[in-house]
Amino acid sequence: MIAKKLRKGSHIRVIAPARSLGIVSEECRQIARQRLNDLGLTVSFGRHAEETDEFLSSSPQSRLEDLHEAFADKTVDGILTVIGGFNSVEILSGIDYRLIAENPKILCGFSDITALANAIHAKTGLVTYSGPHFSTFGMQKGLEYTIDYFRKCLFSEEPFELSAALEWSDDPWYRDQENRTFIKNDGYWEIASGQAEGRLIGGNLGLLDELKGTPYFPDIKDSILFLEHCAEDEVWTFNRNLQALCLHPDFPSVRAVVFGRFEPENRMTRPLLERILHAKKELAGKPIIANVDFGHTTPIITFPIGGYCKIDGRNIKLTEF
């Protein structure tokens, strides 16, 4: 099931299923709204988006109300999450998945939103999206690539190919919009070459591991996995989480794996990644590409969870059917 694409005049609802809008600066909000307006989109906010408790979030009930209202509102065309966090998993069992299935809409976010996006896809079949948060659009510099792929994925029904960003950043841009550090991108790492095509499933590796064994884990049979790792966790945690996913009964049918760019704090190098991956017999024979523009560095692509991916060497093509 694929929601209608965005267009000029589309209405975007911003909700906070993880951390609160209350932690986002007024400057960031203003820039983000202007960028979305420049895309021809109008923006509204969930009633509880600014509620902020001791966890920099709000109650599960408040978050569920905003989620359900966004899907039920006939004037809303797409939903953006405010930012990531740690607690989207709290609301999964309370979601009215029938409501969502009857009102399919674009849902976009990343990081902790992996849990929500994959759960909705698993329970309804709706294609959801890993891509920028509302707060991401508050970045003044270095956002052109992110916006380009947001457009390609969410405004068009045409398949699109991925190409590496020319440069990337991992600086705290939200603290200082002017003094930014951009690093030349050395392109995609073709760890194991080959060809593959299949349904695209993915997001944050740790969050996907948390969903295993629950009703909210997506079907990974014959899939291509897009996986990213957060700098909050050490490289050994990545190794452990990946191995745990490799032990899933359906992992042998996975057709290829694509890894997002690691943050510098992880100290992940290509030789170290190759050492980790080549040690896993479950990955033998599968095409593997790494250092792709998604995850916790910027810029990032937008990709469809439940969509379709075709890989040929370093070439990656995405569509939704």
N, C-alpha and C positions, 0 to 999 in steps of 0.2 A: 504494500500500500504506500503510495507516494502522495504527499500533500501538494497542493497547488503552489507553483513558484511565486516568488515575490515579484512585484512590478512597481512602477512609479505610482505612488499613492497608497501602497500597502501599509497596513497598520501593524506595528510591532509592539507587543506587550513585554515589558521587562519584569522578570520575577527573580526571587532570591531563594532557590531551593537549598542552597548551601550557606555561604556567608552573606551578610546583610549589605544592602545598599548604603546603610549608615556609615560604613567604613570607607566609602569612596568619596574622595574630595569633591567639593563643588566645582573646582576647575576641571577635573576629569569628567564630571557629569556634563558640563556645558560643552566641552569639546566633543564628547561622544554623541550627544544629541545633535550637534551641528553636522558631524560627519554622516550620521544616519539621515538627517534631513537632506544633505547633499546627494545622497543616494535615492532621494525621492520618497523616503519612508517617514511616516509619522510615528511618534513614540508615546506610549503611556506606561504607567507603572502599576504593579500589583499593590493592593491596599495595604499589605503588610511588609512591603519590600524594605522599608526603613526600620522596622522593628529590630532592636539590637539588645541581646541578652549577654550574660557572662561568657558565652561561647562565641560572641560576635555574630550571632545568628538570631533566629526566632524559634518559636515553638513549632513542633511538627504540624500541629493543627493549622497554624497561620500559613505555613509554607504550602500545605495541601490545599487550603482554600484559594490561595493565589494561583496555584497550578490548575485547579479545576475551573476557576473562573476564566482563566486565559483560554482554555480549550473550549469552554461552553459559550464564550462571547462570540457571536456571529460576526462582529466587526473586526475581530482580531485575525490577521493573516499569518503571523509568525511570532515565535516566542524566543527571546534572548535571555539567557541567565546573566545575573549581575557579575558574578565572579565564582571562582571555585571555593574550596574549603575542605571539609572533612566529614560532613554528616548528611549528604544526600541519601545515603542508604537508610536513614531513619524513616523516611517517608514512603519507601517502596511498597510496604504491605498495606498502606492506607489509600493508595491511588485507585481511583475509579477508572480502570482500564477500558471498560465498556464505553464510558463517556469519551475517552480519547479516540477509540476506534471509530466512534460515530461522528467525531469532529476532527478529522486528521489535519494537523497543522505542522509547519516547520518548527522544530525545536533545536536550538543551536547553543553550544557551550563546550567546554573541555575540562580536563583535570578531574575534579570530583564529580562533575556532571556526567562522567563516563557511566557511573552507576545508574543514574536516571535515564540516560539516553538508551543504554543497552537493555534496561528493564522494560522500557516502553516498547522497544523493538521486539523483545522476546515475547511479551504478553499480547501484543496487538498486531505485529507484522509491519507497523508503520516505520518507514525509513526516517531515522533521526540523523542529526549532524554533529560532528566534532568540528568545532571552529571557534571563532572569537566570541568572547563574552561582550556584554554591553561595555564593561569597563575597559576592554581592550581598545575600543574605538576612542578612548580618551587619550591615546598616545599621539603626540604632535608629530614626531619624526619617525621614519622607518616603517610606516604602516601601508605603503602603497601596494606591496606584494600581497599582504593579508587581505586588503580590500579587493584586489583583483581576483583572488581565488574565492572570496565570499561571493562576488558577483557571478563568477563562472559556475559555481555550484548551486547557488540559491536563486539566481535570476534567470537561468537558462536551462532548457531541457537537453541541450546538446552535450555529448560526451566531451571531456576535456583531458588534455595531457598535462602531466606535471613537469615542471622544469625547476631546477634549483635556484633559489634566491641568490643574488650576487653577493649579499652580505647579511650578517645577522648580529643580534645583540642579546645580552643577558644582564644588562645593567638595570638598576632600580629607577627606571624612567619616571615612575609615578612620584618620585621624590624630587627629581630634577629633570625637567623636560628639555632643558637646553644643552647640558653637558652629557652627551651620549657617546658611547664607545661602540663602534661597529667593526666587525671582524670579517675579513674576506672569506667567503664560503669556498671550500674545496670540493664541493659537489657531492653527489651521491656515492656511497661506498657499495660497490657490488661485491658482497661477501661470497655469495655463491650464485653463479649465473644460471640462467634457464628461462623457460617460458611457463606461464601459468595464468589461469583465469578462474574467477569464482566470486562468490558473495563476499563483500568486505565487512569485516567485523573488527572493532577495535576501540582504542582509547588508552587510558592509563592502565598499565599492566597490573599494578597493585590493586586497583579497583576491580578489574576483571577477576583477579584471583579471589577477592572477597565474595564475589557473586557465585563462584563455583559451588555446586551442591544445593543451590537455592532455585526457586521457580523463576528467578529473574536473570539467570545466566543465558546468554544467547546461544543459538545453535551454531557451532563452529564446524560442522561437517562440510567438507569440500570448500572451506572458506579461504580467503586471504586475510591474514591478520595484520592490522596496523597497531603497533604497540609503542608506547612512550613511557619514560621513567622520570620521576620527579627528583630534583636535587635534594629534597628533604631526606631521601633514603640513600644509603651507601651502595656502592657497586655490588657488594655481596648480597644486598637485598634484591637487586635486579636479578642476579644470578639465581637466587633461591626462588623468586617469584616466577621467573621464566621456566625453571625446571618443574615447578609445581604445575604450571599450565601444560607443559609437555607431557605430564603424566595423565592428563585428562583422557578418558577412553576414546574420545572422538578426535584427538590430536593427530593420530596417524593419517587421517584424511585431509588435514590442512594442506593446502597446495603451495603456499608461499608465506613468507613473513617479511614485513616492512617495519623498520624501526625508525622512530623519530630522533631528532638530534638530542644528544645528552647535554646537560648544562655543564659548564666548566667545573663547577663544584664537585661533580661526580668523578672527575679525573679519568674519564673513560677515553682511551685512545683506540684507534683502529686495531692495532695489534692485540690489545687486551680484549676487545670485543670479539675479534676473530678467535682468540684462544678460548673464550667462554662458549662461543657458539659451536665451534668445531668439536668441542668435548661432549656435545649432546647428540647421542646417536639418533634421537627422535627427529633431529633437523636434517639428517643426511638425505641428500637428493632433492631438497626443497630450495627453490630460489630464495635468496635472502638479500635484501637491500637495506642499507642503513644511512644515517645522517640526512634523512628526509625532513623537510620543513614542517614539522608539527611537534607538539609537546610544549615545554615550558620556556623555550627561547622564542624570540620574535625575529622575523615574521613567521606566520603559519598559514598552511592551506586550510580549506574547509573540505571535509570528505563525508560521504554518505554512509552511515552505519546501516547495513542492510542493502546497500547499493551493490554495484558490480565493478570489479577491477580486473584489468588485463595487464600482465607484465611480460615484457620481452627484453631481456637483458636489463639495462638501466632505465628503459622506457616504461612508464606507468601511465595507464589511461583509465579514467574513472567515468562511470555513468551510474544511472539508478535502475537500469533494467537490462 
